Amino acid sequence: MSENVRLHLLRWCVLCAGLAVFAGNGAQAAPAVGWVAAVAVMQTPRISGFASEQPGGLVTVASAQSGIVATLDVLPGQAVAAGQKIARLGGPQITAAMVQAQGVVLDAKAAQHAAEISLTAEQQKLRQHLSTLQLVAQAKAALAAAMARSATAAANLAALREDVILRSPLAGVVQSVQTANGDLLAAGQAAATIQPASGTWLRAVFYNAAAADIAPGTTGLFTPGNGGDPVPVSVRGALGAVQPDGGLPVALIPGAPLAPGIFGTVTLTLPARAETIVPADALILDKGQWWVMLHTAQGDHPAAVVPGPAQGDDTVIKSGLKPGEDVVVVNAYLLYHRGIAALYQPPD
């Protein structure tokens, strides 16, 4: 038998006993006061909140070299893939830079070839006892330096050839284009801005939840308000302080791309945990504060509690009550106010 069923049976027995006492004593007798023990049960809480898509930061595609836009391949609103060409640069400045880089490569290769010949000659002289180990070592060092200069020159030429083609660094949508064919772009000047496809996130607001309850990595589902298919989400973290209305803003990462401006409901499944529940009949609201009447060996007295969500006929108690403590469930409201009235003395 589950704890919930046992609790309901116990409440029924208590109420029946109260009615029996009332019937046996006549209409003038007060109903019996009954109590039950608060019960700890394992719950898997689910919380829901409103969520809306938030755009990520824009990415700027800028020119690394000064040059004239020879071809422009995108327009605003166009979807682009990672590495897709945005524009190609040309013009006299690019041509001059390319010629200079190619010249440096040729000079470096010539210097490397000369160093190779010099090392070969020194090694032949050493075999003929016409050179020394020191001179051979110096020739090897000269060749290593020449090879490094040649590799650097080749890398610079390859980078220049790549720089004249402006590419999107990631998949997304072109938000704006700041240039046109024939425009002169300076080094570092923006050519286009891209809205990343994977940069969007969801901002959700939850009530009756603490930041400690919603740990990063908690999973759930986002249900779009337009009736689209649910999208799995995971919590990135809480966004700082609680709002003035008590809402806790939380950032979530969607498991699939979302349409710009979409909104809906997020439902999170929190880790299973033990929660204390009592019958809803035990709760008393007085001036914005919730109470229960604790039944102890010393008598009945009020205890302030913080209730959570309802679980059928029962209510979760978030704080103020421990499992096993007895709470009054029959005439708790009358008993509470009778005890409060006893604290006051009528004026003379």
RABELDA-V198650 format. One record per residue. SS is DSSP state (alpha for helix, beta for strand, coil for the rest). D_FIRST is the distance of its C-alpha to the first C-alpha in whole Angstrom. Layout:
# RABELDA-V198650
ss=SS d_first=D_FIRST
ss=SS d_first=D_FIRST
This chain:
# RABELDA-V198650
ss=coil d_first=0
ss=coil d_first=4
ss=alpha d_first=7
ss=alpha d_first=8
ss=alpha d_first=6
ss=alpha d_first=7
ss=alpha d_first=10
ss=alpha d_first=11
ss=alpha d_first=11
ss=alpha d_first=12
ss=alpha d_first=15
ss=alpha d_first=16
ss=alpha d_first=16
ss=alpha d_first=19
ss=alpha d_first=20
ss=alpha d_first=21
ss=alpha d_first=22
ss=alpha d_first=25
ss=alpha d_first=26
ss=alpha d_first=26
ss=alpha d_first=28
ss=alpha d_first=30
ss=alpha d_first=31
ss=alpha d_first=32
ss=alpha d_first=35
ss=coil d_first=36
ss=coil d_first=37
ss=coil d_first=38
ss=coil d_first=35
ss=coil d_first=33
ss=coil d_first=30
ss=coil d_first=27
ss=coil d_first=26
ss=coil d_first=22
ss=beta d_first=20
ss=beta d_first=17
ss=beta d_first=16
ss=coil d_first=17
ss=beta d_first=14
ss=beta d_first=14
ss=beta d_first=13
ss=beta d_first=15
ss=beta d_first=17
ss=coil d_first=19
ss=coil d_first=22
ss=beta d_first=24
ss=beta d_first=28
ss=beta d_first=31
ss=beta d_first=34
ss=beta d_first=38
ss=beta d_first=40
ss=beta d_first=43
ss=beta d_first=45
ss=beta d_first=48
ss=coil d_first=51
ss=coil d_first=52
ss=coil d_first=55
ss=beta d_first=58
ss=beta d_first=60
ss=beta d_first=64
ss=beta d_first=66
ss=beta d_first=69
ss=coil d_first=72
ss=coil d_first=73
ss=coil d_first=77
ss=coil d_first=79
ss=beta d_first=80
ss=beta d_first=81
ss=beta d_first=78
ss=beta d_first=79
ss=beta d_first=76
ss=beta d_first=73
ss=coil d_first=70
ss=coil d_first=68
ss=coil d_first=67
ss=coil d_first=65
ss=coil d_first=61
ss=coil d_first=62
ss=beta d_first=59
ss=beta d_first=60
ss=coil d_first=59
ss=coil d_first=59
ss=coil d_first=62
ss=coil d_first=64
ss=beta d_first=67
ss=beta d_first=68
ss=beta d_first=72
ss=beta d_first=75
ss=beta d_first=77
ss=beta d_first=81
ss=coil d_first=84
ss=alpha d_first=87
ss=alpha d_first=85
ss=alpha d_first=83
ss=alpha d_first=85
ss=alpha d_first=87
ss=alpha d_first=84
ss=alpha d_first=84
ss=alpha d_first=87
ss=alpha d_first=87
ss=alpha d_first=84
ss=alpha d_first=85
ss=alpha d_first=88
ss=alpha d_first=86
ss=alpha d_first=85
ss=alpha d_first=88
ss=alpha d_first=90
ss=alpha d_first=87
ss=alpha d_first=87
ss=alpha d_first=91
ss=alpha d_first=90
ss=alpha d_first=88
ss=alpha d_first=90
ss=alpha d_first=93
ss=alpha d_first=91
ss=alpha d_first=90
ss=alpha d_first=94
ss=alpha d_first=95
ss=alpha d_first=92
ss=alpha d_first=93
ss=alpha d_first=97
ss=alpha d_first=96
ss=alpha d_first=94
ss=alpha d_first=98
ss=alpha d_first=100
ss=alpha d_first=98
ss=alpha d_first=98
ss=coil d_first=102
ss=coil d_first=102
ss=coil d_first=103
ss=coil d_first=100
ss=coil d_first=97
ss=alpha d_first=93
ss=alpha d_first=93
ss=alpha d_first=95
ss=alpha d_first=92
ss=alpha d_first=89
ss=alpha d_first=91
ss=alpha d_first=91
ss=alpha d_first=87
ss=alpha d_first=86
ss=alpha d_first=88
ss=alpha d_first=87
ss=alpha d_first=83
ss=alpha d_first=84
ss=alpha d_first=85
ss=alpha d_first=82
ss=alpha d_first=80
ss=alpha d_first=82
ss=alpha d_first=82
ss=alpha d_first=79
ss=alpha d_first=78
ss=alpha d_first=81
ss=alpha d_first=79
ss=alpha d_first=76
ss=alpha d_first=77
ss=alpha d_first=79
ss=alpha d_first=76
ss=alpha d_first=74
ss=alpha d_first=77
ss=alpha d_first=76
ss=alpha d_first=72
ss=alpha d_first=73
ss=coil d_first=75
ss=beta d_first=72
ss=beta d_first=70
ss=beta d_first=66
ss=coil d_first=63
ss=coil d_first=61
ss=coil d_first=57
ss=coil d_first=56
ss=beta d_first=56
ss=beta d_first=58
ss=beta d_first=62
ss=beta d_first=61
ss=beta d_first=65
ss=beta d_first=68
ss=coil d_first=71
ss=coil d_first=74
ss=coil d_first=76
ss=coil d_first=78
ss=coil d_first=81
ss=coil d_first=80
ss=beta d_first=81
ss=beta d_first=78
ss=coil d_first=78
ss=coil d_first=76
ss=coil d_first=73
ss=coil d_first=73
ss=beta d_first=70
ss=beta d_first=70
ss=beta d_first=67
ss=beta d_first=63
ss=beta d_first=60
ss=beta d_first=57
ss=beta d_first=54
ss=coil d_first=52
ss=coil d_first=49
ss=coil d_first=50
ss=coil d_first=48
ss=beta d_first=45
ss=beta d_first=42
ss=beta d_first=42
ss=beta d_first=39
ss=beta d_first=38
ss=beta d_first=34
ss=coil d_first=33
ss=coil d_first=31
ss=coil d_first=31
ss=coil d_first=33
ss=alpha d_first=35
ss=alpha d_first=33
ss=alpha d_first=30
ss=coil d_first=32
ss=coil d_first=33
ss=coil d_first=36
ss=coil d_first=35
ss=coil d_first=31
ss=beta d_first=31
ss=beta d_first=31
ss=beta d_first=33
ss=beta d_first=36
ss=beta d_first=36
ss=beta d_first=40
ss=coil d_first=41
ss=coil d_first=43
ss=coil d_first=40
ss=coil d_first=41
ss=coil d_first=39
ss=coil d_first=36
ss=beta d_first=37
ss=beta d_first=35
ss=beta d_first=36
ss=beta d_first=36
ss=beta d_first=36
ss=beta d_first=40
ss=beta d_first=39
ss=beta d_first=39
ss=coil d_first=43
ss=coil d_first=43
ss=coil d_first=43
ss=coil d_first=41
ss=coil d_first=43
ss=coil d_first=44
ss=coil d_first=41
ss=coil d_first=38
ss=coil d_first=38
ss=beta d_first=38
ss=beta d_first=40
ss=beta d_first=39
ss=beta d_first=41
ss=beta d_first=39
ss=beta d_first=41
ss=beta d_first=41
ss=coil d_first=40
ss=coil d_first=43
ss=coil d_first=46
ss=coil d_first=46
ss=coil d_first=48
ss=coil d_first=50
ss=coil d_first=49
ss=coil d_first=46
ss=beta d_first=43
ss=beta d_first=39
ss=beta d_first=36
ss=beta d_first=34
ss=beta d_first=30
ss=beta d_first=29
ss=beta d_first=26
ss=coil d_first=25
ss=coil d_first=24
ss=coil d_first=20
ss=beta d_first=20
ss=beta d_first=18
ss=beta d_first=18
ss=beta d_first=18
ss=beta d_first=17
ss=beta d_first=17
ss=beta d_first=18
ss=alpha d_first=21
ss=alpha d_first=22
ss=alpha d_first=23
ss=coil d_first=25
ss=beta d_first=29
ss=beta d_first=32
ss=beta d_first=35
ss=coil d_first=38
ss=coil d_first=36
ss=beta d_first=34
ss=beta d_first=30
ss=beta d_first=29
ss=beta d_first=26
ss=beta d_first=27
ss=beta d_first=26
ss=beta d_first=25
ss=beta d_first=27
ss=coil d_first=29
ss=coil d_first=32
ss=beta d_first=31
ss=beta d_first=30
ss=beta d_first=31
ss=beta d_first=31
ss=beta d_first=30
ss=beta d_first=31
ss=beta d_first=28
ss=beta d_first=28
ss=beta d_first=25
ss=beta d_first=24
ss=beta d_first=23
ss=beta d_first=21
ss=beta d_first=18
ss=coil d_first=17
ss=coil d_first=17
ss=beta d_first=17
ss=beta d_first=20
ss=beta d_first=20
ss=beta d_first=22
ss=beta d_first=25
ss=beta d_first=26
ss=coil d_first=27
ss=coil d_first=24
ss=coil d_first=22
ss=coil d_first=18
ss=coil d_first=18
ss=coil d_first=21
ss=beta d_first=20
ss=beta d_first=22
ss=beta d_first=23
ss=coil d_first=22
ss=coil d_first=24
ss=coil d_first=28
ss=alpha d_first=27
ss=alpha d_first=30
ss=alpha d_first=32
ss=alpha d_first=32
ss=alpha d_first=32
ss=alpha d_first=36
ss=alpha d_first=37
ss=alpha d_first=36
ss=alpha d_first=38
ss=alpha d_first=41
ss=coil d_first=41
ss=coil d_first=43
ss=coil d_first=46
ss=coil d_first=49
ss=coil d_first=51
ss=coil d_first=54
ss=coil d_first=57
